């Protein structure tokens, strides 16, 4: 993995940690203030957590799909370049 790739991965991870931390902290407080019934609160917290997992799973899928597509494109370009170099010799 190149230095640039590592930097991008680190930034993405830190952004995720920041977003996830803020989401957990503030969404729990907001729900706690908005809902008085403890049973209903627990149910909404479960739905909120499942929505967060689904959203972050979708984001991970889309990011991985994009990165793999770029990698495949780069590999195809390198293969074409290798063939062109071999043909020139």
Secondary structure in CASP SS format (residue, H / E / C, confidence):
PFRMAT SS
TARGET T0000
AUTHOR 0000-0000-0000
METHOD secondary structure of the structure
MODEL  1
X C 1.00
X C 1.00
X H 1.00
X H 1.00
X H 1.00
X H 1.00
X H 1.00
X H 1.00
X H 1.00
X H 1.00
X H 1.00
X H 1.00
X H 1.00
X H 1.00
X H 1.00
X H 1.00
X H 1.00
X H 1.00
X H 1.00
X H 1.00
X H 1.00
X H 1.00
X H 1.00
X H 1.00
X H 1.00
X H 1.00
X H 1.00
X H 1.00
X H 1.00
X H 1.00
X H 1.00
X H 1.00
X H 1.00
X H 1.00
X C 1.00
X C 1.00
X C 1.00
X H 1.00
X H 1.00
X H 1.00
X H 1.00
X H 1.00
X H 1.00
X H 1.00
X H 1.00
X H 1.00
X H 1.00
X H 1.00
X H 1.00
X H 1.00
X H 1.00
X H 1.00
X H 1.00
X H 1.00
X H 1.00
X H 1.00
X H 1.00
X H 1.00
X H 1.00
X H 1.00
X H 1.00
X H 1.00
X H 1.00
X H 1.00
X H 1.00
X H 1.00
X H 1.00
X H 1.00
X H 1.00
X H 1.00
X H 1.00
X H 1.00
X H 1.00
X H 1.00
X H 1.00
X H 1.00
X H 1.00
X H 1.00
X H 1.00
X H 1.00
X H 1.00
X H 1.00
X H 1.00
X H 1.00
X H 1.00
X H 1.00
X H 1.00
X H 1.00
X C 1.00
END
